[in-house]
């Protein structure tokens, strides 16, 4: 901000005042109005949303007097600068108002009666500034409000006409979709968000990142089913998304239950045992399994086979399954050999205990481990984080609350936006690591983008459906063979060099390192 002083002691900040769509629209509208007013002793002034004078014109005597006072583009006319006035005060109140004579906080303005009318952009609904019509305090001024509103309306009309065509199409689509007083509709495009009053009543600042993430998902996977989203308030809503012709944006409709006390739905669906929980590394297989059977369950991890040998591990599990007792969770069955699978399948099927098995996705479930899958009475598929990015803001807030429950820390909307746009190859485990790191860097206040690691500060461009399908095919193949790239290449029917080239093109090095 470049501040200067005028001859009358006004502070001024002229940077960025001229050459904007608003300043040009205001200058055109004021010039037209002044021409219609002929020699009427009035002046018209436009200020921007920061209460900085942009342009003024009118009766020569009044204009000369204002210039003599030091009035010029950039002069700061906010209430905190000069007290009550017809520029700064309407901006604060966001409504038109008269300020007459001694009501002005600045003595040099007390010879005037002025009416200020805010200008709101017709598409973005943002406050652009204020148009003021003023004249001698003893002159007839009953028509000031009508004329000020007319000029403010002309400024708004020109802003609409000069807005990017995409914004105009978005606005038209939004108005059509928002017909009906009770509909909760949000229109999203880069740099612009529109929402109906009903939608504004339902969503808070923390929900914007989740809505934008869902819109990105829907754009990449058109025709996807409607989603369920839990808002920051705890209210569960259904989301419907549609595109807008000629606009890189989306219309979202939020459909909720009847309004009343807001609550979070914690009821879980019933499951049958033995149960198979399938999910990528970091998706929360262990957490889900223990949530279903309780903390008293006995856990055995097939990854321990590499350390203690499969014979000893299998004998221990067979003894456990053959005896009465609490539930058993068998983790990472993808590490069990085909011979071990046959033994375990018989033991799981005949066990009197509740048994939950966890595994990574992949062809091994239809091949080497098909026997274990066959004896399971139920199956749950955990969706990877990249396919439910609209849930990331809620998950990040919950993890933050767990990591620093009394700190008062919170993520800014921009930080949640950036987190929602990441590919998350490590899923929930990776997200928790990022949240914990942010807590270590920031002990109070807002967690901003700058508090995130450098690897997670940039927006990731959404993948095309083809690239996403290719990535997931490679990930599934690697998961099925424990990260062995040679075997994954055979499984995919490509050479090892081709697999490496595609992995580099898809920037999958970090993903493979976590899986291997």
C-alpha positions in Angstrom: 0.0 0.0 0.0 1.5 3.4 -1.1 0.2 6.0 1.3 0.5 9.8 0.7 -0.9 12.9 2.2 -3.2 15.5 0.5 -3.1 19.2 1.1 -5.9 18.9 3.7 -4.3 16.1 5.6 -6.3 13.2 4.0 -4.5 9.9 3.7 -4.5 8.5 0.3 -3.7 5.1 -1.3 -4.0 5.5 -5.1 -2.6 2.0 -6.0 -5.1 0.0 -8.0 -7.9 2.7 -7.9 -8.0 3.4 -11.6 -8.1 1.0 -14.6 -10.5 -1.5 -12.9 -13.8 -2.6 -14.3 -15.5 -0.9 -11.4 -13.7 2.4 -11.8 -14.4 2.5 -15.6 -18.1 1.6 -15.0 -18.4 4.3 -12.3 -16.7 7.0 -14.5 -19.1 6.2 -17.4 -22.2 6.2 -15.3 -21.3 9.4 -13.5 -20.4 11.2 -16.7 -23.7 10.3 -18.2 -25.7 11.4 -15.1 -23.8 14.7 -14.9 -24.7 15.4 -18.5 -28.4 14.9 -17.6 -28.2 17.2 -14.5 -27.0 20.2 -16.5 -26.1 23.0 -14.1 -27.8 21.5 -11.0 -25.5 22.3 -8.0 -24.6 18.7 -7.1 -21.6 16.5 -7.3 -21.5 12.7 -7.9 -18.6 10.7 -6.4 -17.8 7.0 -6.6 -15.6 5.2 -4.0 -14.4 1.6 -4.0 -15.1 -1.1 -1.4 -12.2 0.2 0.7 -13.8 3.7 0.8 -11.2 5.2 -1.5 -12.3 8.0 -3.9 -12.3 6.7 -7.5 -13.9 9.5 -9.5 -16.1 12.6 -9.1 -17.8 15.1 -11.3 -20.6 17.7 -11.2 -21.1 21.4 -10.8 -17.8 23.2 -11.4 -17.9 25.3 -8.2 -18.4 22.2 -6.0 -15.8 20.1 -7.9 -13.3 23.0 -7.6 -14.0 23.2 -3.9 -13.6 19.5 -3.3 -10.3 19.6 -5.3 -9.1 22.5 -3.1 -9.9 20.4 0.0 -7.5 17.7 -1.4 -10.1 15.3 -2.9 -8.6 13.1 -5.6 -8.6 9.4 -6.6 -7.2 7.3 -3.8 -8.2 9.5 -0.9 -9.3 7.3 2.1 -12.9 8.2 3.2 -13.6 5.4 5.6 -15.3 6.0 9.0 -12.1 5.3 10.9 -10.4 8.0 8.8 -12.9 10.9 8.9 -15.8 9.9 11.0 -19.4 9.5 9.8 -19.8 10.3 6.1 -21.9 9.2 3.1 -19.1 7.0 1.8 -17.6 5.1 4.6 -20.7 4.7 6.7 -22.9 3.1 3.9 -20.0 0.7 3.2 -20.0 -0.3 6.9 -23.8 -0.7 7.0 -24.2 -2.0 3.4 -27.2 0.1 2.9 -28.1 3.5 1.4 -28.3 6.5 3.8 -28.4 10.3 4.1 -25.7 12.3 6.0 -26.7 15.9 6.4 -24.7 18.9 7.5 -23.5 18.6 11.1 -24.0 14.8 11.0 -20.7 14.6 9.1 -17.7 13.8 11.2 -15.4 16.1 9.2 -16.2 19.8 9.6 -15.2 20.7 6.0 -18.1 18.4 4.8 -20.8 19.9 7.1 -21.9 22.4 4.4 -23.2 19.5 2.4 -26.1 17.0 2.4 -25.1 13.7 0.8 -26.8 10.4 0.0 -24.6 7.3 -0.4 -25.8 4.1 -2.2 -23.7 0.9 -2.1 -23.0 -0.8 -5.4 -23.2 -4.6 -5.3 -21.8 -6.7 -8.2 -24.9 -8.4 -9.8 -23.0 -11.7 -10.3 -20.5 -12.1 -7.5 -22.8 -10.2 -4.9 -19.6 -8.6 -3.6 -19.7 -5.0 -2.4 -17.8 -3.0 -5.1 -18.1 0.5 -3.6 -20.6 3.3 -3.1 -22.0 6.1 -5.3 -22.6 9.4 -3.5 -24.8 12.3 -4.6 -24.2 15.6 -2.7 -25.0 19.3 -2.7 -25.4 22.3 -0.5 -27.0 21.5 2.8 -29.8 24.1 2.3 -30.6 23.0 -1.3 -33.6 20.7 -2.3 -32.3 17.1 -1.8 -35.4 14.9 -1.7 -34.5 13.4 -5.1 -30.9 12.5 -4.1 -31.8 8.9 -3.1 -33.6 8.2 -6.4 -30.7 9.6 -8.5 -28.0 7.9 -6.4 -29.8 4.5 -6.8 -30.2 5.1 -10.5 -26.5 5.8 -11.0 -25.5 2.8 -8.7 -27.8 0.6 -10.8 -26.1 1.8 -14.0 -22.7 0.9 -12.6 -24.0 -2.5 -11.7 -25.5 -3.0 -15.2 -22.1 -2.1 -16.8 -20.3 -4.5 -14.4 -22.7 -7.3 -15.5 -22.2 -6.4 -19.2 -18.4 -6.4 -18.9 -18.1 -9.5 -16.8 -16.5 -12.6 -18.4 -19.1 -14.4 -20.5 -18.5 -17.6 -18.3 -19.5 -15.7 -15.2 -22.7 -14.5 -16.9 -23.6 -18.0 -18.0 -22.9 -19.3 -14.5 -25.1 -16.6 -13.0 -27.9 -17.4 -15.5 -27.7 -21.1 -14.6 -27.6 -20.4 -10.9 -30.7 -18.2 -11.1 -32.6 -21.0 -13.0 -31.5 -23.7 -10.6 -32.3 -21.5 -7.5 -36.0 -21.0 -8.5 -38.0 -21.8 -5.4 -37.3 -20.1 -2.0 -36.3 -23.2 -0.1 -33.7 -24.7 -2.5 -30.1 -25.0 -1.3 -28.0 -24.4 -4.4 -24.4 -23.5 -4.7 -22.6 -22.5 -8.0 -18.9 -22.9 -8.1 -16.2 -21.8 -10.6 -12.7 -20.5 -10.3 -12.7 -17.4 -8.2 -16.5 -17.2 -7.8 -19.0 -18.9 -5.5 -22.8 -18.1 -5.5 -25.2 -19.5 -2.9 -28.9 -19.2 -2.1 -30.0 -18.1 1.3 -31.0 -21.6 2.2 -27.6 -22.9 1.3 -25.8 -20.2 3.2 -27.9 -21.2 6.3 -26.7 -24.8 6.0 -23.0 -24.4 5.2 -20.2 -22.7 7.0 -16.8 -21.5 5.8 -15.3 -24.9 6.6 -17.6 -26.6 4.2 -16.6 -24.7 1.1 -13.4 -26.8 0.6 -15.5 -30.0 0.8 -18.0 -28.7 -1.8 -15.2 -27.6 -4.2 -13.5 -31.0 -3.8 -16.8 -32.8 -4.6 -17.3 -30.6 -7.7 -13.8 -31.6 -8.9 -14.6 -35.3 -8.3 -17.8 -35.0 -10.3 -16.1 -33.2 -13.1 -13.5 -36.0 -13.5 -16.1 -38.8 -13.1 -19.3 -37.4 -14.7 -22.5 -39.3 -14.1 -21.3 -40.5 -10.7 -24.0 -41.3 -8.1 -25.1 -38.6 -5.6 -22.9 -38.3 -2.6 -23.6 -38.0 1.1 -21.7 -35.3 3.0 -21.6 -34.5 6.7 -21.3 -30.7 7.1 -19.1 -29.1 9.7 -22.3 -28.5 11.7 -22.9 -32.2 11.9 -25.9 -32.2 9.5 -25.8 -34.9 6.9 -26.9 -33.9 3.4 -27.1 -35.4 -0.1 -25.2 -33.7 -2.9 -26.3 -33.5 -6.5 -23.9 -32.1 -9.0 -24.5 -30.9 -12.6 -22.2 -29.1 -15.1 -22.9 -25.8 -16.8 -22.6 -25.5 -20.6 -19.7 -23.4 -21.6 -18.4 -22.9 -18.1 -15.7 -24.6 -16.1 -17.9 -24.8 -13.1 -20.6 -26.8 -11.3 -24.0 -26.4 -9.7 -24.5 -28.3 -6.4 -27.8 -28.9 -4.7 -27.8 -29.8 -1.0 -30.7 -32.0 0.0 -31.0 -32.5 3.7 -33.4 -33.8 6.3 -36.1 -31.6 7.7 -34.5 -28.7 9.6 -34.3 -29.2 13.3 -31.6 -30.0 15.8 -28.4 -31.0 13.9 -26.9 -34.3 14.8 -24.3 -36.7 13.4 -25.5 -40.1 12.2 -23.3 -42.6 14.1 -25.4 -45.7 13.5 -23.5 -48.5 11.9 -24.9 -51.1 9.5 -25.0 -54.7 10.6 -22.3 -57.1 9.3 -21.9 -60.9 9.1 -18.8 -62.8 10.2 -16.4 -63.9 8.9 -15.9 -60.5 7.4 -13.3 -59.4 4.8 -12.2 -55.7 4.9 -10.4 -54.7 1.7 -8.5 -51.4 1.2 -5.3 -49.8 0.0 -2.4 -49.1 2.4 -3.4 -46.3 4.8 -7.2 -46.5 4.2 -7.9 -47.5 7.8 -8.4 -51.3 7.5 -7.1 -51.9 11.0 -9.2 -49.1 12.5 -12.3 -50.4 10.7 -11.8 -54.0 11.8 -11.3 -53.0 15.4 -14.3 -50.7 15.4 -16.5 -53.6 14.2 -15.3 -56.1 16.8 -14.2 -53.9 19.7 -10.9 -53.3 21.5 -10.9 -56.7 23.1 -10.2 -58.5 19.8 -7.0 -60.6 19.4 -4.9 -59.3 16.4 -2.5 -61.3 14.3 -0.7 -59.7 11.4 0.5 -61.9 8.5 3.2 -59.3 7.8 5.0 -61.0 10.8 5.5 -64.1 8.6 8.6 -62.4 7.2 10.2 -62.2 10.6 9.1 -65.4 12.4 8.4 -67.7 9.5 5.0 -68.9 8.2 4.8 -72.2 10.0 5.0 -70.8 13.5 2.6 -67.9 12.6 0.1 -70.3 11.0 0.2 -72.8 14.0 -0.5 -69.9 16.4 -3.5 -68.6 14.4 -4.9 -72.1 14.0 -4.7 -72.7 17.8 -6.4 -69.3 18.3 -9.2 -69.9 15.9 -9.8 -73.4 17.3 -10.4 -72.2 20.8 -13.3 -70.2 22.3 -12.9 -66.5 23.1 -13.1 -62.9 21.8 -13.1 -61.8 18.2 -10.0 -62.3 16.0 -8.6 -59.9 13.5 -6.2 -61.4 10.9 -4.4 -58.5 9.2 -2.7 -58.4 5.7 -3.8 -61.9 4.4 -2.1 -61.0 1.1 1.2 -62.1 2.7 -0.1 -65.6 3.4 1.1 -68.4 1.0 -1.3 -70.5 -1.0 -0.7 -73.5 1.3 -1.3 -71.3 4.3 -4.5 -70.0 2.8 -6.0 -73.4 2.5 -5.3 -74.2 6.2 -6.6 -70.8 7.3 -9.8 -71.0 5.2 -10.9 -74.2 7.0 -10.0 -72.8 10.4 -11.8 -69.5 9.8 -14.9 -71.3 8.5 -15.2 -73.6 11.5 -14.2 -71.1 14.2 -16.7 -70.2 16.9 -15.2 -66.7 17.1 -16.1 -63.6 15.1 -13.3 -63.2 12.6 -12.3 -60.2 10.5 -9.7 -60.5 7.7 -8.0 -57.5 6.1 -6.3 -57.3 2.7 -5.1 -55.0 0.0 -7.1 -55.0 -3.2 -5.9 -56.9 -6.3 -6.1 -60.1 -8.3 -4.8 -62.1 -5.4 -8.3 -62.1 -4.0 -9.5 -64.0 -7.0 -6.3 -66.2 -7.2 -4.0 -67.2 -4.4 -6.3 -66.1 -1.6 -9.7 -66.9 -3.2 -10.2 -69.7 -0.7 -10.1 -67.3 2.2 -12.4 -64.8 0.4 -14.9 -67.6 -0.3 -15.5 -68.4 3.4 -16.2 -64.8 4.3 -20.0 -64.1 4.8 -19.6 -60.4 4.2 -17.1 -58.0 2.6 -16.4 -54.2 3.0 -14.4 -52.2 0.4 -12.7 -49.1 1.9 -12.7 -46.3 -0.7 -9.2 -44.7 -1.2 -9.0 -41.0 -0.1 -8.4 -39.7 -3.6 -11.9 -41.0 -4.5 -13.6 -39.2 -1.7 -11.8 -35.9 -1.5 -15.0 -34.1 -0.4 -14.5 -35.9 3.0 -11.0 -34.5 3.5 -12.0 -31.2 5.2 -14.0 -33.1 7.8 -11.4 -35.8 8.3 -8.6 -33.2 8.7 -10.7 -31.3 11.3 -11.3 -34.5 13.2 -7.6 -35.4 13.2 -6.7 -31.9 14.3 -9.1 -32.1 17.2 -7.6 -35.4 18.2 -4.0 -34.2 17.8 -4.5 -30.9 19.7 -7.8 -31.0 21.5 -7.4 -27.9 23.6 -5.3 -25.7 21.3 -8.1 -23.9 19.4 -6.2 -24.6 16.2 -8.2 -24.6 13.0 -7.4 -25.0 9.3 -8.1 -22.0 7.0 -10.5 -22.5 4.1 -7.5 -22.2 1.7 -5.5 -24.9 3.5 -8.5 -27.3 3.4 -8.9 -26.5 -0.3 -5.2 -27.4 -1.0 -5.5 -30.6 1.2 -8.6 -31.7 -0.7 -6.8 -31.4 -4.0 -3.9 -33.8 -3.1 -3.7 -37.3 -4.6 -3.0 -38.9 -1.1 -1.3 -42.1 -2.2 -0.8 -42.9 1.5 -4.5 -42.3 2.3 -5.5 -41.7 5.9 -2.1 -42.5 7.2 -0.5 -39.8 5.0 -3.2 -37.3 6.0 -2.7 -37.9 9.7 1.1 -37.4 9.2 0.4 -34.1 7.5 -2.0 -32.9 10.3 0.4 -34.0 13.0 3.2 -32.1 11.3 1.1 -28.9 11.1 0.4 -29.2 14.8 4.1 -29.3 15.5 4.7 -26.2 13.4 1.7 -24.2 14.7 0.7 -24.2 18.4 -2.2 -21.7 18.2 -4.4 -19.8 15.7 -5.0 -20.7 12.1 -3.1 -23.4 10.1 -2.5 -21.9 6.7 -1.1 -23.3 3.5 2.4 -22.1 4.6 2.2 -24.5 7.6 1.8 -27.5 5.3 4.9 -29.3 4.0 6.2 -28.1 0.6 5.1 -31.3 -1.0 1.5 -30.6 -0.1 1.1 -26.8 -0.8 0.2 -26.9 -4.5 -3.1 -27.7 -6.1 -2.9 -31.1 -7.9 -4.6 -31.0 -11.3 -7.5 -33.5 -11.6 -6.7 -36.6 -13.6 -8.6 -37.6 -16.6 -10.7 -40.8 -16.2 -8.2 -42.6 -18.5 -5.2 -41.6 -16.4 -7.0 -42.4 -13.2 -8.0 -45.9 -14.5 -4.4 -46.5 -15.5 -3.0 -45.4 -12.2 -5.5 -47.6 -10.3 -4.7 -50.7 -12.5 -1.0 -50.3 -11.7 -1.7 -49.7 -8.0 -3.9 -52.8 -7.8 -1.3 -54.9 -9.6 1.5 -53.8 -7.2 -0.7 -54.4 -4.2 -1.5 -58.0 -5.4 2.2 -58.9 -5.6 3.4 -57.1 -2.6 5.1 -54.2 -4.5 7.2 -56.4 -6.8 7.5 -54.5 -10.0 8.6 -57.4 -12.1 5.7 -59.5 -11.1 3.3 -56.5 -11.5 4.5 -56.0 -15.0 3.8 -59.7 -15.8 0.4 -59.4 -14.2 -0.4 -56.3 -16.4 1.0 -57.9 -19.6 3.6 -55.3 -20.2 7.4 -55.2 -20.0 9.1 -54.0 -16.8 10.5 -50.9 -18.7 7.1 -50.0 -19.9 5.7 -50.2 -16.3 8.6 -48.0 -15.1 7.9 -45.4 -17.8 4.2 -45.3 -17.0 4.8 -45.0 -13.3 7.2 -42.1 -14.0 4.6 -40.4 -16.3 2.0 -40.8 -13.6 4.4 -39.7 -10.8 3.8 -42.9 -8.8 7.3 -43.3 -7.3 6.2 -42.2 -3.8 3.2 -44.5 -4.0 5.3 -47.6 -4.9 7.8 -46.8 -2.2 5.0 -47.0 0.4 3.6 -50.2 -1.0 6.9 -52.0 -1.6 
